[in-house]
């Protein structure tokens, strides 16, 4: 019984650094994922704002055109 406990203690001791490394790697991956999601959201916001600006510019051009036609 003492041998089993000794073997388990050695095994636990040898696995502990490996588990610590895996935990650190998981934390790093989580941080990278959060950063990636933030960048993706920023790109999506910019992508949707460009067509909105184009529509506003078109409306402004139409308003200017109507104004010029009415005041000739």
Buried (B, 14 or more C-beta within 10 A) or exposed (E): EEEEEEEEEEEEEEEEEEEEEEEEEEEEEEEEEEEEEEEEEEEEEEEEEEEEEEEEEEEEEEEEEEEEEEEE
